[in-house]
Amino acid sequence: MSMIYLISAAPGDVVPGHELADPHCPDIPGLLDRPEVRAFFAQVGYGPDEENELVYLLREEDPGLIPARAEYLTITV
């Protein structure tokens, strides 16, 4: 098992990882269907019609890479 982080960001923010819509974003089967992920998306306002909200996937063991004050969700996969 490993930890991943979903990090909420606005356009122009410098965030490690890959934006979920990026074709190079790692695919984690079933991730986007998990209830806690859907709840996080709703909490931060992420969705297909929202241009001002981005979510990044970070596959690192070091949460210190997450920008200060960023909202994020930690998931064990």
C-alpha positions as CSV (number, residue, x, y, z in Angstrom):
1,M,0.0,0.0,0.0
2,S,1.1,3.6,-0.6
3,M,-0.2,7.1,0.1
4,I,-1.4,9.5,-2.6
5,Y,-2.6,13.0,-2.2
6,L,-5.3,14.9,-4.1
7,I,-4.5,18.6,-3.8
8,S,-7.0,21.4,-4.6
9,A,-5.5,24.3,-6.5
10,A,-6.5,27.3,-8.6
11,P,-5.2,28.0,-12.1
12,G,-1.7,29.5,-11.8
13,D,-0.9,27.8,-8.5
14,V,2.4,25.9,-8.3
15,V,1.5,22.4,-7.2
16,P,3.5,19.2,-7.4
17,G,2.1,16.2,-9.2
18,H,-0.2,15.9,-12.2
19,E,-3.6,17.7,-12.7
20,L,-6.3,15.0,-13.0
21,A,-7.2,16.1,-16.5
22,D,-3.5,15.8,-17.7
23,P,-3.1,12.9,-20.0
24,H,0.2,12.0,-18.2
25,C,-1.6,11.8,-14.8
26,P,-1.1,8.3,-13.4
27,D,-4.2,6.1,-13.7
28,I,-5.4,4.6,-10.4
29,P,-8.4,2.4,-11.2
30,G,-11.5,3.2,-9.2
31,L,-10.0,6.3,-7.6
32,L,-12.5,8.8,-8.9
33,D,-15.4,6.6,-7.8
34,R,-14.4,6.4,-4.2
35,P,-16.9,8.1,-1.9
36,E,-14.2,10.1,0.0
37,V,-12.8,11.4,-3.3
38,R,-16.3,12.4,-4.6
39,A,-16.9,14.2,-1.2
40,F,-13.6,16.0,-1.6
41,F,-14.5,17.1,-5.1
42,A,-17.8,18.5,-3.8
43,Q,-16.1,20.2,-0.9
44,V,-13.5,22.1,-3.1
45,G,-15.9,22.7,-6.0
46,Y,-14.1,20.5,-8.6
47,G,-16.0,19.4,-11.6
48,P,-16.2,19.4,-15.4
49,D,-17.9,22.8,-15.5
50,E,-15.6,24.5,-13.1
51,E,-12.6,26.2,-14.8
52,N,-11.3,27.9,-11.7
53,E,-10.7,24.7,-9.6
54,L,-8.0,22.1,-10.3
55,V,-7.1,18.9,-8.5
56,Y,-3.6,17.5,-8.6
57,L,-2.6,13.9,-7.9
58,L,0.7,13.5,-6.0
59,R,2.2,10.1,-5.6
60,E,4.9,10.8,-3.0
61,E,5.5,9.8,0.6
62,D,6.4,13.4,1.5
63,P,3.4,15.5,2.3
64,G,5.8,18.4,2.9
65,L,5.6,19.0,-0.9
66,I,2.0,20.2,-0.6
67,P,1.8,24.0,-0.6
68,A,0.9,25.6,2.7
69,R,-2.8,26.2,3.2
70,A,-3.8,23.9,0.3
71,E,-6.8,21.7,0.9
72,Y,-5.9,18.1,0.2
73,L,-7.1,14.6,0.7
74,T,-4.8,11.7,1.7
75,I,-5.7,8.3,0.3
76,T,-4.2,4.9,0.9
77,V,-4.1,2.7,-2.3
